[in-house]
C-alpha cells in the first residue's frame, strides 16, 4: 500500500471514521548545493518517490491530536494539544514537528484544530529530509481541512514558496533546528523528472530536466544508517561560522563572494573561517556549472562536480563521516560517474551517479567495503525525481 492508503486506514482505525482527506509530501535528495541555502545561495534538489502522508479531519475545539504509524505497524499518539497555547520549545520528540506547523499557521490566522494520522516510507535519520516531509504534509493537511486553497500568495491563497517559509520558521523557531530553506521548498515545489534549480535569495526557480532513464543513468542512494540531528549536531556551528564570516567581509551573505574574489576574501578572515567560506563559495559555483551542463543535455558529465563537492564537504566544511567517505570512495572506485554525501552531514546518506550497466557492480563494491570494515551494510536504492507535495486520491 502507499503511505496515503496506510494513513487513511490508520485514521479509520483510530477515529472510527474516514478522514476528510489525505495530503502527502516527499523526502528529497540534494543533487548538489550543500549548506548554501542559508547563505542565500543556489541549490539543486529533487523529490524522492518516498513520501510521508497525513490523513486529517477538522476538529471544532481548537485541539491538535496526532498519531504516527511506525515502521513496526504500531501507532504512537500525542495530544490533544491546545493550538492556542502552543509555545516554542514546549514540546519534544516527533510531535514537535506537527505542533510547530500548527503554531506557525496559527500566527497566519489559521487556527482550526484537527485530528491527524501520519504514515510514510521516507527513511528517518538518513539525511533525506523526513522531518520536512512530515511538516510539509501536515501544513497542507491543516490548511486543507481549514478550507484554505493553495494559490499565488494573494490573501487567503498561500503559495507553495510561502508555505515553505512558514515550515522553515516552524522548525527554526518552534523546534529549534536552524535549517535553511532547501528541504521545505524541494518537498513542496519539485516536479517529476526534474531537478529544482533554486536561487534561495530571490526565490526564483527553474525545473531543469533530469532524464535519467533516457540517459541510461541511475542515482543510487546509499543510506549509511548512521543517525544525525541538525538540532543537536554541528549544523548550527557551521551556520554561525558562515554568518560571522559574511559580517567580517561586509556582505549580506556568502552568496555575494565570487569565485574570482575568493582568495582576496579568504585573506581577510581568521583561519578557522577560511575553509567554511571556501566550501560555500565553490559549492555555489558547482551548482551553476552543473545546471549549465544539464541544460545542454550533458547529464553524464556532472560526475566530477559531485566528486569535488564531497571533497569540499569532507575537508573544508568537515561534515562527512568515515561511513559516508567509504560509501563515496568505494562507489567511485567501482565505476560510479560521481558520488558525494548529501544532506546536512554528520551521518545520513550519500549518492552516486551510476550507469545502469554498472549498478550491481557498484552496489556490490559498497557492500563489500562495509563488510571489510565490520560495519552494517548501508541501505541502498535507486531514486527518480518525483512530484512534490499535494493532496492524494484514496
N, C-alpha and C positions, 0 to 999 in steps of 0.2 A: 504493500500500500504506500501511497505518497504521504509526506508529512501533513498535508491538508486533510487527507482522509483520516489519518491517525488522530489528528487534533479534534476533528468533528466527532469521531467515535468516542474518544475520551470525554469530550464535553457532554455527550448524551449519558455516558456512564456516571459522571459526577453530578450533573444537574437534572437528569431525567427528562430532558427536552432537547430539541435541536438548537444549535447556535443560530444567531441572526446572520452570520456569515463567517468565512474564514479568509484571512489575509496571510500571505507568506512573503518572506524576504530571503535572498540568497546570502551565503557567505561569499567571500571574494578572494581572489589571488591578485597580488600586485605583480604584473609582469616586470616592471622596473619603475624606480622612483621612490626610494625608501627614505623616510624621515625628512622628506622635502615638503610635505603638506603643511606642517606647522611653521615652515619658513617661507610661506607664500609662493611655493614653487610649483613644479609640474609633476604629475603622477600619471600612471598608465595601468590601471587595474582592469580586470574583467570579473564578471559574476560567475560563481560556480553553479553547477546544477543542483548542488546540495542546498537545502532550504530549512528555515525554521518557520512554522506556521502557528498562527494564533486564531483559535476559534473563539468567538466573542458574542455576547449578548448584553444589552444595556441593563443597568440597574437604576432604580429611582431614588436610592438612598445615599448617593454620593460615595459609595464604597467601591474599592477595588479588591476583587477576590481572584487569586491567581493559582492555578495548578499547572505543574510541569510534568510531562510524561518522560520518565528517564529511559535510558538505554535498556534497563532491565525490565521495562514494562510497568514499573511502579510509579504511582502518582505522588508527587510532593506538593503539599498545599501551603499557601501563605495567605494571610488575610483573615477577616476583612480589614483593609486599610482605609482609613478615612482620608480621602484625597485632599480635603480642605485643610487637614492638619499635617500633611507631609512637609518635612523639612530636610535639607541636605544632610547627608551622612547619618540619617536617623535609622536607616535600615541596612542590614548587611546581607551578604550572600547573593544568590541569583535573583532574589526578589527585588533587590535594589535597582536592577536594570529596568524592570517593568514599572516600578514605583517612580523612578526618575523621569520616565516618559510621561506618566500621569501628572507629575509635578510641573514639568515644563509646559505641558498642554494646558494645565490649569492657569498658568500665567498668560497664556494666549487666549483665555476666555472659554476654553473647552473643559468644563468641569464635571461632565456626566460620569457616573460610576459604570462599572462593567464587571461581568464575570468573564474570565479568560482561562483557556486551557491551551497550553503550548506544547508542541511536539515538533521534532525535526531530526535531521541527519547531518547537520554541519558538525564536524569533529570539534569538540571543545578543547581549548588549550593548545591548539595546533597552529596558531597564528593565521587562521583562515577567517577570523572576524565573526565567530559565533555570537559574541555578545552584541555586536552591532546588528547582526541579522535579527536577533531577538528584539532589540529595541526598535528597529525599523518595522518589523511585523506588528509589534504592539502599537506603535504610533499610528499605522494605517488602520488597525483594528479599532482603536479607541476613537479615531476620527470617523471611521465608517459607521460605528453604532451610534455615534452622535449626529449622524446625518450630514457630516461635512464632506463636500466633494473636493477632490483634487482639481487644481486649475493652474492659473498663470500667476498666482500670488496676489491677485486682487482680494480685497476684503472678503473674508469668508471662503475663499478658494485658495488655500496654500499650495504653492508649487512644490515639486519634489526637492529642488535645491533648498528651499526654505525649510522643509521638514528635516532635511539633513542637518541644517544648522541647529534646529531645535534638539535633535537627537544628540548632536555633539555637546550642546550645553547640558543636557541631562547627564551625560557621562562625565563631563568635566566638573560641573558644579554640584551635582547630586551624589553621584557615585564616588567622585574624587579621583578619576583617572584622567591624566592630562593628554588625551588623544587629539589628533588633528582631525581633518575633515575628509580624509580619503575614504575610509571604510563606509561611512554612512552614505556618502554620495555614490559610491560604487554600488552598494546594495540597492539603492533606490533608483538609480538612473542608468545602469548598464543595459545593453541590448544584446540580443542573440548575435553570435558570430562576429562580435566586435570587441575591441578594447576601447576603454573610455579615456581619451586624452583630456585631462582636466587641468586648466590653469586655476590653481586654488585662489590666487589673488583676485582675478577678475570674475571668476565663476564661469568663464567660457568653457564649453565642452565640444568635443568632436568625437563622433563614433567612427573609429578607424577600423576598416575591415581587417579581420584576422583569420584568413581562410585556411585553417589547419588541415581539414580533410583534403581540400583541393591540392595542397602543397605536399601531402604525404608526411606530415609532421604532427607530433603529439606533444602536449605539455604534461609531463609526468610530475605529479605531486608526491613528495616524499615527507610524510609526517613522522618526525623523529620520535614522537611520543614523549618528548621532554616538555614539561609544563612550563609556562611562563605567565607572568601577570604584569600588565602595564602599571597597575596601581601600586605594586609592591617592588617592581624591579628597577632597572636603571634607566627606563624610558624618560622619567621626569628629570633625571640628572642631565641627560643628553639635551633635552629640550631647553632647560635653563641655561646650559652652556652656549647653545646657539643664540639664544636671546641676548645673553651677555655680550657675545661677540658682535652681534649686529649693533648693539648700543655703542660699543667701543669704536666700531667702524663708522658710526654716524649714519647708518642706513636703517630704513624701516624694517627690513628683514634680509636674510642672506640671499634671497632671490635677487637682490639688487647688486650683488657682486658677480661680475662676469668671469669666465674662464681667462680671458685676456688680462683682467686686472687682479687675478688671484694671487700671484706672487707678491705684488705690492701690498695687498690686503693682509696676507699672512705675516709679512714683515712687521706689521703694526700690532700684532696680537701677542699675548702671553703664550708661552709654549704649550700649555695644557689645552688651549682652544684651537690651535693650528689644525690638528687632524680632524676635528669636528667640522670646521669650516671647509676644509679641503674636500671632505666627503660630500657635503651638501651642494657645493658649487659644481663639482664634477658630476654628481648624480643628476642634477638638473640638466646639464648638457647631454648626458647619456640618454635621458628621456627624449629630448628634442631630436637627437640623432636616430634613435630607434623609430620614432614617429615618421621621420623623413623616409627611412627605409621601407616601412610598412606602406606608406602612401605610394611608393614606387613599386610595390609588389615584391619586395625583396625580403620576405619573411625569413628565409633560411640564412640570411646574412646578419641577423641580430645577435647571434650567439656570443661573439666576443664582447659585446656590451654587457650581457648578463654576467659573463665571467668577471669583467672589470668591476662591475657593481658589487659582486660578492667580495672581491679582494678589498675594495674600499670599505665595506661594512665590517670585514674581519679585522683589517689593520688600522684603519683610521677611526671609524665610529665604534669599533670594539664591541659589537653586539652579537657576534656569532658565538657558536659553541663548538666543542670538539665533535659532537654528533652531527651538527649541520655541516661542518667542514668535511667530515668524512663522506657524507652523502653527496656533497657537491663534487669533491675530488674524485671519488670512485665513479660517479656518473660521467664526468668528463673523460676520465681515462678509458672508459668503455665505449666512447664514441658519441656522447651527447654533443650537440652543436653548441651548447652553452648551459650554464647552471648557476644558480645563486640561491641564497637564503631569501625568504620573503616574509614580510610582516615586521612586527616591532622588534623581534630578536630575542635573545636570551632563551632560546628554545624554539619550539614550533616546527615549521616546515621549510623545506627547500623545494625549488622547482628545477626541472631540466627540460630543455627543448631537444626532442629526440626524433630522429627519423623513424617512421613506423617500422621499418625493417629491422631497426636496431633496438626496439623496445625491450624485448625479452633479454637481450644481452646486457643492457643497462640495468634492468631490474635485478638480474642475477648477480651482477658485479656489486651493486649496492648491498644486497642481502649477504653476499659472501664476505664483504668488508666488515659488516656489522658482526657477523658470526666470528670472524677472526679477532675482533676487538672484545668479544664477550658481551656484546650489548643486545638487547632485544631488537629484533628486526623492525625497521620502520614500516608503517602502513603506507602502501603506495597505490595510487590510482591515477588514471588519466582524466583530464577535465577539459571541457569545451566551454567557450564563452556562452553564457545563458542570460535569460531575461531577468530584469530587475524586479523589485517588489511590486505586489499588486494583489487584487482580490482573486481567489481561486474558485473555480466551479467544483462543487462537490455533489 
